[in-house]
Amino acid sequence: MSEAKSAQARGEMRFAVKVEFALRPEAKASFLALVLANAATSLREEADCQNFDVLEPLSAGDVDVMLYEIYASRAAFEAHLRSPHFRAFDDATRDMVVRKSVAEYVVLDPATE
């Protein structure tokens, strides 16, 4: 196991996810409203949610919306996934999504590198 993975497993490093969504074209406006509300609620109600960006590509492609989220730890992200507001968002948008990919990262601190 790498040092970064070991440190993350011990809860010593911040945790990030990048989520990419391909959406049904007719659902994009509704999806954006719901994901922006989810992001705002996450930042307001989850003390360990440090960043929640909703990104829309400038050019057309196979990704319609990307999320970049940072949490104090993996456990904080897992708590986010159990939160009522995330579960409501996930249920409400399930039929809007054609494809979803999730990538997980540890956040390296340049001050300690």
Backbone bond lengths (Angstrom), bond angles and torsions (degrees), N, CA, C in turn:
res aa  C-N    CA-C-N  psi(-1)  N-CA   C-N-CA  omega(-1)  CA-C   N-CA-C  phi
1 M - - - 1.458 - - 1.521 107.99 -
2 S 1.347 116.07 135.48 1.458 119.83 179.69 1.524 109.94 -67.94
3 E 1.320 115.77 161.97 1.468 120.50 178.74 1.526 110.90 -61.33
4 A 1.346 116.44 -39.63 1.469 119.63 179.17 1.527 110.53 -63.33
5 K 1.341 117.71 -43.87 1.461 120.33 179.23 1.518 110.98 -66.06
6 S 1.331 117.88 -38.58 1.464 121.01 177.81 1.519 110.82 -63.21
7 A 1.328 116.67 -44.82 1.459 120.91 -179.92 1.525 110.22 -64.93
8 Q 1.333 117.19 -41.06 1.468 120.25 178.69 1.521 110.23 -64.18
9 A 1.328 117.52 -41.39 1.464 120.99 179.94 1.522 110.60 -61.09
10 R 1.315 116.96 -31.93 1.471 121.10 178.36 1.528 111.59 -83.62
11 G 1.347 117.67 -2.07 1.460 121.34 179.23 1.512 113.37 78.56
12 E 1.333 117.39 21.16 1.458 120.74 -176.28 1.522 113.90 -93.81
13 M 1.314 118.19 -8.98 1.463 120.52 -177.99 1.522 110.02 -124.41
14 R 1.325 114.46 148.99 1.460 118.89 176.27 1.532 109.18 -67.55
15 F 1.314 114.87 155.56 1.451 122.86 -173.61 1.526 108.66 -121.48
16 A 1.324 116.86 136.62 1.469 120.93 179.17 1.519 110.50 -129.07
17 V 1.318 114.67 151.57 1.458 120.61 172.62 1.529 108.65 -130.93
18 K 1.325 113.69 146.94 1.463 122.01 171.15 1.524 105.28 -119.58
19 V 1.310 116.31 121.26 1.462 121.31 -178.67 1.526 107.72 -118.76
20 E 1.325 115.67 127.14 1.453 121.01 178.44 1.528 109.48 -113.89
21 F 1.330 115.35 134.98 1.454 121.65 -179.10 1.521 110.28 -121.01
22 A 1.310 116.53 132.74 1.465 123.16 163.70 1.526 104.56 -104.24
23 L 1.318 115.65 127.80 1.468 121.10 -171.53 1.517 112.33 -114.76
24 R 1.324 114.86 157.46 1.459 119.96 169.21 1.531 105.76 -65.88
25 P 1.327 118.49 131.16 1.476 120.22 -174.42 1.524 113.82 -53.52
26 E 1.309 117.72 -38.87 1.459 120.55 -177.61 1.533 112.72 -73.26
27 A 1.323 117.12 -10.94 1.465 121.03 -175.26 1.528 113.90 -101.21
28 K 1.319 117.54 -4.97 1.471 119.64 -171.11 1.534 113.08 -59.68
29 A 1.307 118.57 -46.84 1.475 120.43 -177.96 1.526 110.75 -62.30
30 S 1.307 117.24 -43.52 1.471 120.93 178.89 1.522 110.81 -65.30
31 F 1.329 116.37 -41.92 1.455 120.65 179.47 1.532 110.24 -61.37
32 L 1.335 116.44 -46.04 1.469 119.80 -179.41 1.526 111.49 -59.42
33 A 1.305 117.89 -42.73 1.466 120.20 178.59 1.526 110.72 -61.17
34 L 1.321 116.47 -43.25 1.468 120.31 -178.47 1.528 111.91 -70.08
35 V 1.315 117.94 -40.93 1.468 119.68 -177.70 1.529 110.87 -71.27
36 L 1.324 117.09 -35.18 1.469 119.19 176.72 1.530 110.85 -66.38
37 A 1.314 117.22 -38.28 1.471 120.41 176.18 1.521 110.48 -65.62
38 N 1.320 117.56 -41.03 1.467 121.70 177.77 1.529 110.73 -62.37
39 A 1.321 116.70 -43.58 1.465 120.71 178.94 1.521 110.95 -62.03
40 A 1.324 116.81 -46.37 1.467 120.65 -179.46 1.521 111.29 -62.40
41 T 1.323 117.47 -42.19 1.462 121.03 179.12 1.523 110.68 -66.50
42 S 1.321 117.21 -40.07 1.471 120.85 178.80 1.519 110.33 -60.13
43 L 1.325 116.53 -46.53 1.470 120.33 -179.30 1.527 111.47 -67.20
44 R 1.311 117.31 -35.85 1.465 121.23 -177.71 1.530 112.73 -77.27
45 E 1.337 117.66 -39.03 1.467 120.70 -170.47 1.527 114.77 -103.38
46 E 1.314 118.12 -16.41 1.464 120.62 -177.24 1.527 109.16 -109.10
47 A 1.308 116.15 105.76 1.468 120.65 -176.88 1.519 112.50 -58.44
48 D 1.330 117.57 -30.76 1.461 120.79 -177.23 1.522 113.83 -93.92
49 C 1.330 117.51 6.11 1.465 121.05 171.77 1.528 106.17 -88.91
50 Q 1.309 115.85 108.49 1.461 121.10 -172.30 1.522 113.98 -93.99
51 N 1.322 116.88 -23.80 1.460 121.39 -177.27 1.520 107.90 -156.54
52 F 1.324 117.03 138.37 1.462 120.25 176.97 1.522 107.07 -149.77
53 D 1.318 115.88 90.52 1.460 121.53 -179.70 1.517 110.21 -96.50
54 V 1.325 115.77 136.97 1.459 122.97 172.75 1.523 105.84 -109.41
55 L 1.325 115.82 120.65 1.464 121.62 -174.22 1.529 110.34 -117.49
56 E 1.317 115.02 136.78 1.455 121.29 175.93 1.532 107.06 -118.78
57 P 1.334 118.11 124.59 1.471 120.54 -178.13 1.527 111.95 -60.31
58 L 1.319 115.87 147.38 1.462 121.00 176.82 1.524 111.76 -73.73
59 S 1.327 116.64 -29.15 1.461 119.44 -179.41 1.525 109.90 -118.01
60 A 1.324 115.00 154.90 1.458 120.82 179.48 1.518 110.13 -65.66
61 G 1.299 115.71 145.12 1.455 121.38 178.80 1.507 109.46 -170.16
62 D 1.315 116.02 -160.66 1.467 118.54 -177.98 1.524 112.90 -91.98
63 V 1.333 117.47 -0.36 1.462 121.86 174.20 1.527 107.16 -114.91
64 D 1.332 115.86 124.86 1.459 120.26 -178.81 1.523 112.64 -96.27
65 V 1.334 117.00 -32.93 1.464 122.50 -179.44 1.516 108.28 -145.44
66 M 1.321 116.18 139.28 1.458 121.36 175.62 1.526 108.49 -126.43
67 L 1.311 116.12 139.34 1.462 122.10 174.52 1.511 108.78 -110.54
68 Y 1.326 116.24 141.64 1.458 122.19 172.76 1.517 105.80 -129.26
69 E 1.327 115.55 113.88 1.461 121.30 -174.37 1.518 110.18 -124.34
70 I 1.322 116.68 141.25 1.463 121.88 175.56 1.524 108.54 -125.66
71 Y 1.316 114.95 134.00 1.465 123.11 179.52 1.519 109.01 -124.84
72 A 1.313 116.44 157.66 1.461 121.44 179.88 1.523 111.70 -62.40
73 S 1.330 117.35 -26.00 1.466 121.65 -178.53 1.529 108.94 -163.82
74 R 1.308 116.02 169.41 1.465 120.91 174.25 1.532 109.67 -61.03
75 A 1.337 116.78 -39.62 1.465 120.63 179.58 1.530 110.75 -60.19
76 A 1.320 117.36 -37.32 1.463 120.58 178.15 1.531 110.59 -65.34
77 F 1.321 117.14 -39.16 1.460 120.49 176.68 1.528 110.74 -65.73
78 E 1.314 116.69 -42.30 1.464 120.24 178.35 1.531 111.06 -62.60
79 A 1.332 117.09 -35.96 1.470 120.74 175.16 1.530 109.93 -65.12
80 H 1.320 116.49 -38.97 1.469 120.78 176.59 1.528 110.34 -57.77
81 L 1.328 116.69 -44.05 1.465 120.91 -178.74 1.531 112.40 -64.61
82 R 1.313 117.09 -22.93 1.472 121.52 178.26 1.525 112.57 -92.89
83 S 1.327 117.96 -7.51 1.466 120.55 -175.40 1.530 110.84 -67.91
84 P 1.337 116.23 147.08 1.472 119.93 179.29 1.529 112.69 -58.25
85 H 1.329 117.75 -38.99 1.466 119.28 -177.95 1.520 111.72 -69.13
86 F 1.346 118.59 -37.25 1.464 119.17 176.33 1.520 110.63 -67.96
87 R 1.316 116.89 -43.98 1.470 119.94 -178.63 1.526 110.67 -61.80
88 A 1.338 117.56 -38.67 1.463 120.87 177.16 1.531 110.53 -65.47
89 F 1.342 117.02 -43.02 1.469 121.41 177.10 1.525 110.62 -61.01
90 D 1.317 116.94 -47.42 1.458 121.49 -178.19 1.529 110.94 -60.80
91 D 1.315 116.56 -44.22 1.472 120.40 178.25 1.531 111.54 -64.39
92 A 1.332 116.62 -43.51 1.464 120.93 -175.68 1.526 112.80 -69.07
93 T 1.329 117.60 -27.47 1.468 120.22 -174.42 1.526 113.74 -103.58
94 R 1.299 117.52 -6.12 1.473 120.79 -174.61 1.529 113.01 -50.40
95 D 1.323 118.11 -44.91 1.470 121.28 -177.70 1.526 112.88 -80.10
96 M 1.328 118.01 -6.67 1.461 121.81 178.52 1.532 111.97 -86.48
97 V 1.316 116.52 -18.38 1.465 122.42 -170.86 1.527 110.37 -97.12
98 V 1.330 115.31 128.08 1.460 121.81 175.01 1.525 109.64 -87.47
99 R 1.340 115.05 -41.15 1.467 120.61 -178.32 1.529 108.75 -151.32
100 K 1.320 114.78 144.31 1.470 121.21 -179.91 1.524 107.75 -139.71
101 S 1.326 116.26 135.66 1.464 120.00 173.92 1.524 108.66 -130.06
102 V 1.319 115.15 143.16 1.467 121.70 -178.44 1.528 108.19 -126.23
103 A 1.324 116.14 129.55 1.462 121.73 174.24 1.523 107.69 -121.44
104 E 1.331 116.29 137.58 1.468 122.10 -177.65 1.524 109.71 -109.27
105 Y 1.346 115.34 146.09 1.452 121.72 -177.09 1.529 110.46 -142.42
106 V 1.313 116.34 155.82 1.461 120.57 163.38 1.531 105.46 -98.23
107 V 1.314 116.17 149.07 1.458 121.59 -179.74 1.525 107.96 -97.56
108 L 1.310 115.65 115.86 1.471 120.56 179.66 1.519 109.13 -84.86
109 D 1.293 116.34 140.43 1.456 122.59 -179.14 1.526 108.79 -96.27
110 P 1.335 118.58 113.37 1.467 119.89 -177.85 1.535 112.89 -63.13
111 A 1.316 117.42 -22.34 1.458 120.01 179.87 1.525 112.23 -70.47
112 T 1.346 116.20 -21.25 1.469 118.37 -178.19 1.516 112.52 -109.74
113 E 1.321 117.35 0.07 1.474 120.60 -178.35 1.513 110.31 -86.06
